[in-house]
Amino acid sequence: MSQVDCNKAGLAVGLLLGGWHLIWSILVAVGWGQPLIDFVLWMHMIHLQYIVGPFEPAAAVILVLLTTLTGFAIGWLLAFVWNTLHRTAG
């Protein structure tokens, strides 16, 4: 089994999660956040009352940074566990 580069795995997962939340922040900024949430809940036949607040740049930056860092940590940890479990004897 080949080893996984922990930093590359962390970067991949971090960019995925951070990018997803960047897209969400952009949707909120352009006013599409509430309609999207309404549609997703309707599509899943869920009846909840969620209100998407106004766009706040500082909150968006914190959201994207924290999810990117969390994603990096998750990706790094998964690669580390993978590498530990698949070490070749030798």
PDB file of N, CA, C and O in Angstrom, chain B, residues numbered from 101:
ATOM      1  N   MET B 101       0.840  -1.184   0.000  1.00  0.00           N
ATOM      2  CA  MET B 101       0.000   0.000   0.000  1.00  0.00           C
ATOM      3  C   MET B 101       0.881   1.241   0.000  1.00  0.00           C
ATOM      4  O   MET B 101       1.907   1.296   0.677  1.00  0.00           O
ATOM      5  N   SER B 102       0.469   2.210  -0.754  1.00  0.00           N
ATOM      6  CA  SER B 102       1.249   3.440  -0.807  1.00  0.00           C
ATOM      7  C   SER B 102       0.851   4.381   0.321  1.00  0.00           C
ATOM      8  O   SER B 102      -0.281   4.372   0.805  1.00  0.00           O
ATOM      9  N   GLN B 103       1.805   5.178   0.713  1.00  0.00           N
ATOM     10  CA  GLN B 103       1.581   6.156   1.768  1.00  0.00           C
ATOM     11  C   GLN B 103       0.894   7.397   1.197  1.00  0.00           C
ATOM     12  O   GLN B 103       1.071   7.731   0.026  1.00  0.00           O
ATOM     13  N   VAL B 104       0.122   8.064   2.022  1.00  0.00           N
ATOM     14  CA  VAL B 104      -0.574   9.282   1.632  1.00  0.00           C
ATOM     15  C   VAL B 104       0.157  10.461   2.268  1.00  0.00           C
ATOM     16  O   VAL B 104       0.461  10.429   3.460  1.00  0.00           O
ATOM     17  N   ASP B 105       0.437  11.486   1.494  1.00  0.00           N
ATOM     18  CA  ASP B 105       1.081  12.688   2.022  1.00  0.00           C
ATOM     19  C   ASP B 105       0.072  13.417   2.913  1.00  0.00           C
ATOM     20  O   ASP B 105      -0.964  13.882   2.437  1.00  0.00           O
ATOM     21  N   CYS B 106       0.380  13.510   4.192  1.00  0.00           N
ATOM     22  CA  CYS B 106      -0.549  14.113   5.161  1.00  0.00           C
ATOM     23  C   CYS B 106      -0.871  15.560   4.811  1.00  0.00           C
ATOM     24  O   CYS B 106      -2.022  15.984   4.918  1.00  0.00           O
ATOM     25  N   ASN B 107       0.132  16.316   4.396  1.00  0.00           N
ATOM     26  CA  ASN B 107      -0.116  17.723   4.077  1.00  0.00           C
ATOM     27  C   ASN B 107      -0.985  17.887   2.828  1.00  0.00           C
ATOM     28  O   ASN B 107      -1.844  18.767   2.777  1.00  0.00           O
ATOM     29  N   LYS B 108      -0.757  17.037   1.825  1.00  0.00           N
ATOM     30  CA  LYS B 108      -1.587  17.114   0.616  1.00  0.00           C
ATOM     31  C   LYS B 108      -3.027  16.701   0.908  1.00  0.00           C
ATOM     32  O   LYS B 108      -3.966  17.314   0.401  1.00  0.00           O
ATOM     33  N   ALA B 109      -3.199  15.663   1.724  1.00  0.00           N
ATOM     34  CA  ALA B 109      -4.546  15.236   2.099  1.00  0.00           C
ATOM     35  C   ALA B 109      -5.236  16.339   2.902  1.00  0.00           C
ATOM     36  O   ALA B 109      -6.414  16.626   2.688  1.00  0.00           O
ATOM     37  N   GLY B 110      -4.500  16.949   3.821  1.00  0.00           N
ATOM     38  CA  GLY B 110      -5.062  18.049   4.609  1.00  0.00           C
ATOM     39  C   GLY B 110      -5.446  19.216   3.737  1.00  0.00           C
ATOM     40  O   GLY B 110      -6.500  19.821   3.930  1.00  0.00           O
ATOM     41  N   LEU B 111      -4.597  19.539   2.777  1.00  0.00           N
ATOM     42  CA  LEU B 111      -4.891  20.643   1.867  1.00  0.00           C
ATOM     43  C   LEU B 111      -6.121  20.343   1.018  1.00  0.00           C
ATOM     44  O   LEU B 111      -6.962  21.218   0.807  1.00  0.00           O
ATOM     45  N   ALA B 112      -6.227  19.113   0.535  1.00  0.00           N
ATOM     46  CA  ALA B 112      -7.377  18.738  -0.298  1.00  0.00           C
ATOM     47  C   ALA B 112      -8.692  18.854   0.475  1.00  0.00           C
ATOM     48  O   ALA B 112      -9.654  19.446  -0.015  1.00  0.00           O
ATOM     49  N   VAL B 113      -8.730  18.294   1.674  1.00  0.00           N
ATOM     50  CA  VAL B 113      -9.962  18.345   2.470  1.00  0.00           C
ATOM     51  C   VAL B 113     -10.222  19.772   2.950  1.00  0.00           C
ATOM     52  O   VAL B 113     -11.368  20.221   2.973  1.00  0.00           O
ATOM     53  N   GLY B 114      -9.169  20.478   3.332  1.00  0.00           N
ATOM     54  CA  GLY B 114      -9.323  21.869   3.769  1.00  0.00           C
ATOM     55  C   GLY B 114      -9.887  22.750   2.669  1.00  0.00           C
ATOM     56  O   GLY B 114     -10.785  23.555   2.916  1.00  0.00           O
ATOM     57  N   LEU B 115      -9.363  22.601   1.447  1.00  0.00           N
ATOM     58  CA  LEU B 115      -9.878  23.397   0.329  1.00  0.00           C
ATOM     59  C   LEU B 115     -11.314  23.020  -0.015  1.00  0.00           C
ATOM     60  O   LEU B 115     -12.115  23.882  -0.379  1.00  0.00           O
ATOM     61  N   LEU B 116     -11.639  21.746   0.097  1.00  0.00           N
ATOM     62  CA  LEU B 116     -13.003  21.316  -0.174  1.00  0.00           C
ATOM     63  C   LEU B 116     -13.986  21.942   0.820  1.00  0.00           C
ATOM     64  O   LEU B 116     -14.988  22.534   0.418  1.00  0.00           O
ATOM     65  N   LEU B 117     -13.697  21.810   2.114  1.00  0.00           N
ATOM     66  CA  LEU B 117     -14.607  22.366   3.126  1.00  0.00           C
ATOM     67  C   LEU B 117     -14.611  23.892   3.116  1.00  0.00           C
ATOM     68  O   LEU B 117     -15.667  24.518   3.205  1.00  0.00           O
ATOM     69  N   GLY B 118     -13.437  24.476   3.008  1.00  0.00           N
ATOM     70  CA  GLY B 118     -13.357  25.938   2.959  1.00  0.00           C
ATOM     71  C   GLY B 118     -14.043  26.491   1.719  1.00  0.00           C
ATOM     72  O   GLY B 118     -14.750  27.496   1.788  1.00  0.00           O
ATOM     73  N   GLY B 119     -13.831  25.830   0.584  1.00  0.00           N
ATOM     74  CA  GLY B 119     -14.467  26.259  -0.663  1.00  0.00           C
ATOM     75  C   GLY B 119     -15.976  26.158  -0.605  1.00  0.00           C
ATOM     76  O   GLY B 119     -16.687  27.034  -1.097  1.00  0.00           O
ATOM     77  N   TRP B 120     -16.465  25.075   0.004  1.00  0.00           N
ATOM     78  CA  TRP B 120     -17.914  24.899   0.162  1.00  0.00           C
ATOM     79  C   TRP B 120     -18.508  26.062   0.965  1.00  0.00           C
ATOM     80  O   TRP B 120     -19.559  26.595   0.610  1.00  0.00           O
ATOM     81  N   HIS B 121     -17.835  26.445   2.035  1.00  0.00           N
ATOM     82  CA  HIS B 121     -18.328  27.534   2.876  1.00  0.00           C
ATOM     83  C   HIS B 121     -18.105  28.905   2.229  1.00  0.00           C
ATOM     84  O   HIS B 121     -18.850  29.847   2.500  1.00  0.00           O
ATOM     85  N   LEU B 122     -17.105  29.016   1.394  1.00  0.00           N
ATOM     86  CA  LEU B 122     -16.929  30.247   0.619  1.00  0.00           C
ATOM     87  C   LEU B 122     -18.108  30.422  -0.338  1.00  0.00           C
ATOM     88  O   LEU B 122     -18.640  31.522  -0.485  1.00  0.00           O
ATOM     89  N   ILE B 123     -18.507  29.334  -0.982  1.00  0.00           N
ATOM     90  CA  ILE B 123     -19.668  29.391  -1.878  1.00  0.00           C
ATOM     91  C   ILE B 123     -20.918  29.784  -1.094  1.00  0.00           C
ATOM     92  O   ILE B 123     -21.711  30.605  -1.556  1.00  0.00           O
ATOM     93  N   TRP B 124     -21.096  29.199   0.093  1.00  0.00           N
ATOM     94  CA  TRP B 124     -22.251  29.562   0.922  1.00  0.00           C
ATOM     95  C   TRP B 124     -22.216  31.055   1.268  1.00  0.00           C
ATOM     96  O   TRP B 124     -23.243  31.731   1.195  1.00  0.00           O
ATOM     97  N   SER B 125     -21.051  31.566   1.640  1.00  0.00           N
ATOM     98  CA  SER B 125     -20.924  32.985   1.988  1.00  0.00           C
ATOM     99  C   SER B 125     -21.283  33.869   0.801  1.00  0.00           C
ATOM    100  O   SER B 125     -21.933  34.901   0.966  1.00  0.00           O
ATOM    101  N   ILE B 126     -20.866  33.470  -0.385  1.00  0.00           N
ATOM    102  CA  ILE B 126     -21.203  34.236  -1.587  1.00  0.00           C
ATOM    103  C   ILE B 126     -22.707  34.194  -1.836  1.00  0.00           C
ATOM    104  O   ILE B 126     -23.309  35.210  -2.185  1.00  0.00           O
ATOM    105  N   LEU B 127     -23.314  33.024  -1.660  1.00  0.00           N
ATOM    106  CA  LEU B 127     -24.771  32.910  -1.842  1.00  0.00           C
ATOM    107  C   LEU B 127     -25.521  33.821  -0.873  1.00  0.00           C
ATOM    108  O   LEU B 127     -26.502  34.460  -1.255  1.00  0.00           O
ATOM    109  N   VAL B 128     -25.067  33.883   0.374  1.00  0.00           N
ATOM    110  CA  VAL B 128     -25.705  34.772   1.356  1.00  0.00           C
ATOM    111  C   VAL B 128     -25.503  36.227   0.942  1.00  0.00           C
ATOM    112  O   VAL B 128     -26.424  37.039   1.036  1.00  0.00           O
ATOM    113  N   ALA B 129     -24.300  36.551   0.487  1.00  0.00           N
ATOM    114  CA  ALA B 129     -23.986  37.937   0.108  1.00  0.00           C
ATOM    115  C   ALA B 129     -24.856  38.427  -1.044  1.00  0.00           C
ATOM    116  O   ALA B 129     -25.240  39.596  -1.083  1.00  0.00           O
ATOM    117  N   VAL B 130     -25.168  37.535  -1.982  1.00  0.00           N
ATOM    118  CA  VAL B 130     -25.981  37.957  -3.133  1.00  0.00           C
ATOM    119  C   VAL B 130     -27.477  37.748  -2.908  1.00  0.00           C
ATOM    120  O   VAL B 130     -28.284  37.996  -3.804  1.00  0.00           O
ATOM    121  N   GLY B 131     -27.845  37.288  -1.700  1.00  0.00           N
ATOM    122  CA  GLY B 131     -29.261  37.156  -1.366  1.00  0.00           C
ATOM    123  C   GLY B 131     -29.896  35.831  -1.764  1.00  0.00           C
ATOM    124  O   GLY B 131     -31.122  35.715  -1.766  1.00  0.00           O
ATOM    125  N   TRP B 132     -29.089  34.835  -2.099  1.00  0.00           N
ATOM    126  CA  TRP B 132     -29.636  33.537  -2.504  1.00  0.00           C
ATOM    127  C   TRP B 132     -29.609  32.495  -1.389  1.00  0.00           C
ATOM    128  O   TRP B 132     -30.059  31.368  -1.592  1.00  0.00           O
ATOM    129  N   GLY B 133     -29.090  32.853  -0.218  1.00  0.00           N
ATOM    130  CA  GLY B 133     -28.987  31.900   0.886  1.00  0.00           C
ATOM    131  C   GLY B 133     -30.336  31.412   1.369  1.00  0.00           C
ATOM    132  O   GLY B 133     -30.552  30.207   1.498  1.00  0.00           O
ATOM    133  N   GLN B 134     -31.245  32.336   1.636  1.00  0.00           N
ATOM    134  CA  GLN B 134     -32.568  31.948   2.147  1.00  0.00           C
ATOM    135  C   GLN B 134     -33.349  31.115   1.130  1.00  0.00           C
ATOM    136  O   GLN B 134     -33.891  30.074   1.500  1.00  0.00           O
ATOM    137  N   PRO B 135     -33.427  31.535  -0.144  1.00  0.00           N
ATOM    138  CA  PRO B 135     -34.143  30.690  -1.113  1.00  0.00           C
ATOM    139  C   PRO B 135     -33.530  29.292  -1.240  1.00  0.00           C
ATOM    140  O   PRO B 135     -34.255  28.314  -1.425  1.00  0.00           O
ATOM    141  N   LEU B 136     -32.209  29.193  -1.143  1.00  0.00           N
ATOM    142  CA  LEU B 136     -31.570  27.881  -1.247  1.00  0.00           C
ATOM    143  C   LEU B 136     -31.937  27.008  -0.054  1.00  0.00           C
ATOM    144  O   LEU B 136     -32.284  25.839  -0.221  1.00  0.00           O
ATOM    145  N   ILE B 137     -31.861  27.569   1.146  1.00  0.00           N
ATOM    146  CA  ILE B 137     -32.245  26.811   2.344  1.00  0.00           C
ATOM    147  C   ILE B 137     -33.708  26.392   2.259  1.00  0.00           C
ATOM    148  O   ILE B 137     -34.049  25.248   2.560  1.00  0.00           O
ATOM    149  N   ASP B 138     -34.571  27.318   1.848  1.00  0.00           N
ATOM    150  CA  ASP B 138     -35.993  26.993   1.707  1.00  0.00           C
ATOM    151  C   ASP B 138     -36.200  25.833   0.733  1.00  0.00           C
ATOM    152  O   ASP B 138     -36.983  24.923   1.003  1.00  0.00           O
ATOM    153  N   PHE B 139     -35.497  25.869  -0.399  1.00  0.00           N
ATOM    154  CA  PHE B 139     -35.630  24.816  -1.403  1.00  0.00           C
ATOM    155  C   PHE B 139     -35.116  23.475  -0.887  1.00  0.00           C
ATOM    156  O   PHE B 139     -35.770  22.447  -1.059  1.00  0.00           O
ATOM    157  N   VAL B 140     -33.942  23.487  -0.253  1.00  0.00           N
ATOM    158  CA  VAL B 140     -33.353  22.236   0.243  1.00  0.00           C
ATOM    159  C   VAL B 140     -34.258  21.603   1.303  1.00  0.00           C
ATOM    160  O   VAL B 140     -34.469  20.390   1.293  1.00  0.00           O
ATOM    161  N   LEU B 141     -34.791  22.415   2.212  1.00  0.00           N
ATOM    162  CA  LEU B 141     -35.688  21.869   3.230  1.00  0.00           C
ATOM    163  C   LEU B 141     -36.981  21.345   2.600  1.00  0.00           C
ATOM    164  O   LEU B 141     -37.465  20.278   2.977  1.00  0.00           O
ATOM    165  N   TRP B 142     -37.544  22.091   1.640  1.00  0.00           N
ATOM    166  CA  TRP B 142     -38.750  21.641   0.948  1.00  0.00           C
ATOM    167  C   TRP B 142     -38.499  20.311   0.240  1.00  0.00           C
ATOM    168  O   TRP B 142     -39.318  19.395   0.313  1.00  0.00           O
ATOM    169  N   MET B 143     -37.371  20.217  -0.437  1.00  0.00           N
ATOM    170  CA  MET B 143     -37.015  19.033  -1.208  1.00  0.00           C
ATOM    171  C   MET B 143     -36.880  17.801  -0.307  1.00  0.00           C
ATOM    172  O   MET B 143     -37.171  16.682  -0.731  1.00  0.00           O
ATOM    173  N   HIS B 144     -36.439  18.010   0.939  1.00  0.00           N
ATOM    174  CA  HIS B 144     -36.301  16.909   1.884  1.00  0.00           C
ATOM    175  C   HIS B 144     -37.562  16.710   2.726  1.00  0.00           C
ATOM    176  O   HIS B 144     -37.589  15.891   3.645  1.00  0.00           O
ATOM    177  N   MET B 145     -38.596  17.470   2.397  1.00  0.00           N
ATOM    178  CA  MET B 145     -39.874  17.397   3.120  1.00  0.00           C
ATOM    179  C   MET B 145     -39.693  17.692   4.605  1.00  0.00           C
ATOM    180  O   MET B 145     -40.313  17.063   5.462  1.00  0.00           O
ATOM    181  N   ILE B 146     -38.836  18.658   4.885  1.00  0.00           N
ATOM    182  CA  ILE B 146     -38.583  19.105   6.255  1.00  0.00           C
ATOM    183  C   ILE B 146     -39.241  20.461   6.424  1.00  0.00           C
ATOM    184  O   ILE B 146     -39.079  21.351   5.589  1.00  0.00           O
ATOM    185  N   HIS B 147     -39.978  20.610   7.502  1.00  0.00           N
ATOM    186  CA  HIS B 147     -40.689  21.860   7.747  1.00  0.00           C
ATOM    187  C   HIS B 147     -40.127  22.527   9.005  1.00  0.00           C
ATOM    188  O   HIS B 147     -40.623  22.327  10.114  1.00  0.00           O
ATOM    189  N   LEU B 148     -39.108  23.302   8.804  1.00  0.00           N
ATOM    190  CA  LEU B 148     -38.476  24.060   9.879  1.00  0.00           C
ATOM    191  C   LEU B 148     -38.454  25.525   9.487  1.00  0.00           C
ATOM    192  O   LEU B 148     -38.496  25.862   8.304  1.00  0.00           O
ATOM    193  N   GLN B 149     -38.389  26.369  10.461  1.00  0.00           N
ATOM    194  CA  GLN B 149     -38.310  27.794  10.187  1.00  0.00           C
ATOM    195  C   GLN B 149     -36.888  28.268  10.431  1.00  0.00           C
ATOM    196  O   GLN B 149     -36.509  28.520  11.575  1.00  0.00           O
ATOM    197  N   TYR B 150     -36.095  28.392   9.375  1.00  0.00           N
ATOM    198  CA  TYR B 150     -34.743  28.916   9.456  1.00  0.00           C
ATOM    199  C   TYR B 150     -34.707  30.264   8.765  1.00  0.00           C
ATOM    200  O   TYR B 150     -35.291  30.443   7.696  1.00  0.00           O
ATOM    201  N   ILE B 151     -34.024  31.199   9.374  1.00  0.00           N
ATOM    202  CA  ILE B 151     -33.886  32.520   8.772  1.00  0.00           C
ATOM    203  C   ILE B 151     -32.389  32.784   8.582  1.00  0.00           C
ATOM    204  O   ILE B 151     -31.616  32.794   9.540  1.00  0.00           O
ATOM    205  N   VAL B 152     -32.008  32.995   7.340  1.00  0.00           N
ATOM    206  CA  VAL B 152     -30.623  33.334   7.036  1.00  0.00           C
ATOM    207  C   VAL B 152     -30.468  34.832   7.271  1.00  0.00           C
ATOM    208  O   VAL B 152     -31.183  35.641   6.678  1.00  0.00           O
ATOM    209  N   GLY B 153     -29.541  35.188   8.129  1.00  0.00           N
ATOM    210  CA  GLY B 153     -29.334  36.593   8.474  1.00  0.00           C
ATOM    211  C   GLY B 153     -28.627  37.357   7.371  1.00  0.00           C
ATOM    212  O   GLY B 153     -28.261  36.790   6.341  1.00  0.00           O
ATOM    213  N   PRO B 154     -28.441  38.626   7.590  1.00  0.00           N
ATOM    214  CA  PRO B 154     -27.740  39.448   6.599  1.00  0.00           C
ATOM    215  C   PRO B 154     -26.262  39.061   6.532  1.00  0.00           C
ATOM    216  O   PRO B 154     -25.693  38.544   7.493  1.00  0.00           O
ATOM    217  N   PHE B 155     -25.669  39.322   5.391  1.00  0.00           N
ATOM    218  CA  PHE B 155     -24.258  39.002   5.179  1.00  0.00           C
ATOM    219  C   PHE B 155     -23.380  39.868   6.074  1.00  0.00           C
ATOM    220  O   PHE B 155     -23.555  41.084   6.151  1.00  0.00           O
ATOM    221  N   GLU B 156     -22.437  39.223   6.746  1.00  0.00           N
ATOM    222  CA  GLU B 156     -21.453  39.922   7.570  1.00  0.00           C
ATOM    223  C   GLU B 156     -20.064  39.484   7.119  1.00  0.00           C
ATOM    224  O   GLU B 156     -19.694  38.325   7.311  1.00  0.00           O
ATOM    225  N   PRO B 157     -19.284  40.392   6.519  1.00  0.00           N
ATOM    226  CA  PRO B 157     -17.971  40.009   5.992  1.00  0.00           C
ATOM    227  C   PRO B 157     -17.052  39.354   7.024  1.00  0.00           C
ATOM    228  O   PRO B 157     -16.383  38.368   6.716  1.00  0.00           O
ATOM    229  N   ALA B 158     -17.015  39.886   8.232  1.00  0.00           N
ATOM    230  CA  ALA B 158     -16.127  39.318   9.255  1.00  0.00           C
ATOM    231  C   ALA B 158     -16.539  37.888   9.593  1.00  0.00           C
ATOM    232  O   ALA B 158     -15.686  37.013   9.742  1.00  0.00           O
ATOM    233  N   ALA B 159     -17.842  37.649   9.715  1.00  0.00           N
ATOM    234  CA  ALA B 159     -18.327  36.297   9.994  1.00  0.00           C
ATOM    235  C   ALA B 159     -17.989  35.355   8.844  1.00  0.00           C
ATOM    236  O   ALA B 159     -17.626  34.201   9.073  1.00  0.00           O
ATOM    237  N   ALA B 160     -18.106  35.840   7.609  1.00  0.00           N
ATOM    238  CA  ALA B 160     -17.794  35.014   6.447  1.00  0.00           C
ATOM    239  C   ALA B 160     -16.320  34.622   6.432  1.00  0.00           C
ATOM    240  O   ALA B 160     -15.988  33.471   6.147  1.00  0.00           O
ATOM    241  N   VAL B 161     -15.438  35.566   6.735  1.00  0.00           N
ATOM    242  CA  VAL B 161     -13.996  35.274   6.766  1.00  0.00           C
ATOM    243  C   VAL B 161     -13.691  34.246   7.843  1.00  0.00           C
ATOM    244  O   VAL B 161     -12.937  33.302   7.605  1.00  0.00           O
ATOM    245  N   ILE B 162     -14.267  34.418   9.021  1.00  0.00           N
ATOM    246  CA  ILE B 162     -14.046  33.477  10.117  1.00  0.00           C
ATOM    247  C   ILE B 162     -14.582  32.095   9.739  1.00  0.00           C
ATOM    248  O   ILE B 162     -13.924  31.085   9.986  1.00  0.00           O
ATOM    249  N   LEU B 163     -15.771  32.050   9.143  1.00  0.00           N
ATOM    250  CA  LEU B 163     -16.367  30.785   8.716  1.00  0.00           C
ATOM    251  C   LEU B 163     -15.450  30.054   7.744  1.00  0.00           C
ATOM    252  O   LEU B 163     -15.169  28.871   7.931  1.00  0.00           O
ATOM    253  N   VAL B 164     -14.985  30.737   6.723  1.00  0.00           N
ATOM    254  CA  VAL B 164     -14.144  30.105   5.701  1.00  0.00           C
ATOM    255  C   VAL B 164     -12.800  29.682   6.295  1.00  0.00           C
ATOM    256  O   VAL B 164     -12.324  28.582   6.013  1.00  0.00           O
ATOM    257  N   LEU B 165     -12.185  30.531   7.105  1.00  0.00           N
ATOM    258  CA  LEU B 165     -10.889  30.183   7.699  1.00  0.00           C
ATOM    259  C   LEU B 165     -10.997  28.991   8.641  1.00  0.00           C
ATOM    260  O   LEU B 165     -10.185  28.068   8.568  1.00  0.00           O
ATOM    261  N   LEU B 166     -11.988  29.002   9.520  1.00  0.00           N
ATOM    262  CA  LEU B 166     -12.117  27.907  10.484  1.00  0.00           C
ATOM    263  C   LEU B 166     -12.473  26.591   9.811  1.00  0.00           C
ATOM    264  O   LEU B 166     -11.959  25.545  10.206  1.00  0.00           O
ATOM    265  N   THR B 167     -13.336  26.619   8.811  1.00  0.00           N
ATOM    266  CA  THR B 167     -13.669  25.370   8.132  1.00  0.00           C
ATOM    267  C   THR B 167     -12.487  24.866   7.299  1.00  0.00           C
ATOM    268  O   THR B 167     -12.293  23.658   7.171  1.00  0.00           O
ATOM    269  N   THR B 168     -11.706  25.772   6.740  1.00  0.00           N
ATOM    270  CA  THR B 168     -10.516  25.355   6.001  1.00  0.00           C
ATOM    271  C   THR B 168      -9.508  24.713   6.946  1.00  0.00           C
ATOM    272  O   THR B 168      -8.960  23.654   6.640  1.00  0.00           O
ATOM    273  N   LEU B 169      -9.262  25.339   8.080  1.00  0.00           N
ATOM    274  CA  LEU B 169      -8.323  24.779   9.059  1.00  0.00           C
ATOM    275  C   LEU B 169      -8.828  23.458   9.631  1.00  0.00           C
ATOM    276  O   LEU B 169      -8.051  22.522   9.818  1.00  0.00           O
ATOM    277  N   THR B 170     -10.118  23.380   9.906  1.00  0.00           N
ATOM    278  CA  THR B 170     -10.698  22.133  10.403  1.00  0.00           C
ATOM    279  C   THR B 170     -10.587  21.039   9.350  1.00  0.00           C
ATOM    280  O   THR B 170     -10.252  19.898   9.667  1.00  0.00           O
ATOM    281  N   GLY B 171     -10.866  21.383   8.108  1.00  0.00           N
ATOM    282  CA  GLY B 171     -10.729  20.421   7.022  1.00  0.00           C
ATOM    283  C   GLY B 171      -9.300  19.946   6.869  1.00  0.00           C
ATOM    284  O   GLY B 171      -9.059  18.759   6.647  1.00  0.00           O
ATOM    285  N   PHE B 172      -8.341  20.870   6.987  1.00  0.00           N
ATOM    286  CA  PHE B 172      -6.934  20.488   6.916  1.00  0.00           C
ATOM    287  C   PHE B 172      -6.605  19.488   8.018  1.00  0.00           C
ATOM    288  O   PHE B 172      -5.951  18.474   7.773  1.00  0.00           O
ATOM    289  N   ALA B 173      -7.063  19.779   9.229  1.00  0.00           N
ATOM    290  CA  ALA B 173      -6.774  18.891  10.361  1.00  0.00           C
ATOM    291  C   ALA B 173      -7.401  17.513  10.141  1.00  0.00           C
ATOM    292  O   ALA B 173      -6.774  16.494  10.431  1.00  0.00           O
ATOM    293  N   ILE B 174      -8.617  17.479   9.640  1.00  0.00           N
ATOM    294  CA  ILE B 174      -9.293  16.198   9.388  1.00  0.00           C
ATOM    295  C   ILE B 174      -8.552  15.410   8.299  1.00  0.00           C
ATOM    296  O   ILE B 174      -8.286  14.220   8.464  1.00  0.00           O
ATOM    297  N   GLY B 175      -8.225  16.071   7.200  1.00  0.00           N
ATOM    298  CA  GLY B 175      -7.501  15.403   6.122  1.00  0.00           C
ATOM    299  C   GLY B 175      -6.142  14.898   6.567  1.00  0.00           C
ATOM    300  O   GLY B 175      -5.749  13.781   6.234  1.00  0.00           O
ATOM    301  N   TRP B 176      -5.422  15.725   7.325  1.00  0.00           N
ATOM    302  CA  TRP B 176      -4.101  15.334   7.822  1.00  0.00           C
ATOM    303  C   TRP B 176      -4.226  14.124   8.735  1.00  0.00           C
ATOM    304  O   TRP B 176      -3.457  13.169   8.628  1.00  0.00           O
ATOM    305  N   LEU B 177      -5.209  14.175   9.641  1.00  0.00           N
ATOM    306  CA  LEU B 177      -5.394  13.072  10.591  1.00  0.00           C
ATOM    307  C   LEU B 177      -5.796  11.784   9.875  1.00  0.00           C
ATOM    308  O   LEU B 177      -5.293  10.711  10.209  1.00  0.00           O
ATOM    309  N   LEU B 178      -6.681  11.875   8.908  1.00  0.00           N
ATOM    310  CA  LEU B 178      -7.081  10.682   8.155  1.00  0.00           C
ATOM    311  C   LEU B 178      -5.894  10.075   7.414  1.00  0.00           C
ATOM    312  O   LEU B 178      -5.729   8.855   7.399  1.00  0.00           O
ATOM    313  N   ALA B 179      -5.070  10.919   6.802  1.00  0.00           N
ATOM    314  CA  ALA B 179      -3.884  10.416   6.104  1.00  0.00           C
ATOM    315  C   ALA B 179      -2.902   9.785   7.088  1.00  0.00           C
ATOM    316  O   ALA B 179      -2.306   8.748   6.798  1.00  0.00           O
ATOM    317  N   PHE B 180      -2.737  10.409   8.246  1.00  0.00           N
ATOM    318  CA  PHE B 180      -1.841   9.871   9.271  1.00  0.00           C
ATOM    319  C   PHE B 180      -2.316   8.498   9.737  1.00  0.00           C
ATOM    320  O   PHE B 180      -1.521   7.566   9.860  1.00  0.00           O
ATOM    321  N   VAL B 181      -3.614   8.382   9.993  1.00  0.00           N
ATOM    322  CA  VAL B 181      -4.165   7.090  10.417  1.00  0.00           C
ATOM    323  C   VAL B 181      -3.988   6.057   9.308  1.00  0.00           C
ATOM    324  O   VAL B 181      -3.591   4.921   9.569  1.00  0.00           O
ATOM    325  N   TRP B 182      -4.281   6.449   8.079  1.00  0.00           N
ATOM    326  CA  TRP B 182      -4.107   5.547   6.937  1.00  0.00           C
ATOM    327  C   TRP B 182      -2.656   5.054   6.872  1.00  0.00           C
ATOM    328  O   TRP B 182      -2.401   3.854   6.764  1.00  0.00           O
ATOM    329  N   ASN B 183      -1.720   5.990   6.938  1.00  0.00           N
ATOM    330  CA  ASN B 183      -0.310   5.625   6.856  1.00  0.00           C
ATOM    331  C   ASN B 183       0.115   4.715   8.006  1.00  0.00           C
ATOM    332  O   ASN B 183       0.902   3.789   7.812  1.00  0.00           O
ATOM    333  N   THR B 184      -0.406   4.979   9.195  1.00  0.00           N
ATOM    334  CA  THR B 184      -0.069   4.162  10.360  1.00  0.00           C
ATOM    335  C   THR B 184      -0.610   2.740  10.202  1.00  0.00           C
ATOM    336  O   THR B 184       0.071   1.772  10.540  1.00  0.00           O
ATOM    337  N   LEU B 185      -1.816   2.618   9.696  1.00  0.00           N
ATOM    338  CA  LEU B 185      -2.430   1.299   9.536  1.00  0.00           C
ATOM    339  C   LEU B 185      -1.877   0.518   8.355  1.00  0.00           C
ATOM    340  O   LEU B 185      -2.025  -0.703   8.300  1.00  0.00           O
ATOM    341  N   HIS B 186      -1.243   1.201   7.414  1.00  0.00           N
ATOM    342  CA  HIS B 186      -0.751   0.539   6.210  1.00  0.00           C
ATOM    343  C   HIS B 186       0.773   0.586   6.074  1.00  0.00           C
ATOM    344  O   HIS B 186       1.311   0.563   4.967  1.00  0.00           O
ATOM    345  N   ARG B 187       1.446   0.651   7.200  1.00  0.00           N
ATOM    346  CA  ARG B 187       2.910   0.631   7.165  1.00  0.00           C
ATOM    347  C   ARG B 187       3.398  -0.728   6.684  1.00  0.00           C
ATOM    348  O   ARG B 187       2.860  -1.772   7.054  1.00  0.00           O
ATOM    349  N   THR B 188       4.408  -0.686   5.867  1.00  0.00           N
ATOM    350  CA  THR B 188       5.008  -1.953   5.409  1.00  0.00           C
ATOM    351  C   THR B 188       6.099  -2.369   6.373  1.00  0.00           C
ATOM    352  O   THR B 188       6.899  -1.549   6.824  1.00  0.00           O
ATOM    353  N   ALA B 189       6.119  -3.625   6.673  1.00  0.00           N
ATOM    354  CA  ALA B 189       7.165  -4.144   7.570  1.00  0.00           C
ATOM    355  C   ALA B 189       8.489  -4.118   6.844  1.00  0.00           C
ATOM    356  O   ALA B 189       8.565  -4.413   5.651  1.00  0.00           O
ATOM    357  N   GLY B 190       9.494  -3.775   7.544  1.00  0.00           N
ATOM    358  CA  GLY B 190      10.726  -3.793   6.813  1.00  0.00           C
ATOM    359  C   GLY B 190      11.770  -3.015   7.421  1.00  0.00           C
ATOM    360  O   GLY B 190      12.879  -2.949   6.891  1.00  0.00           O
TER     361      GLY B 190
END
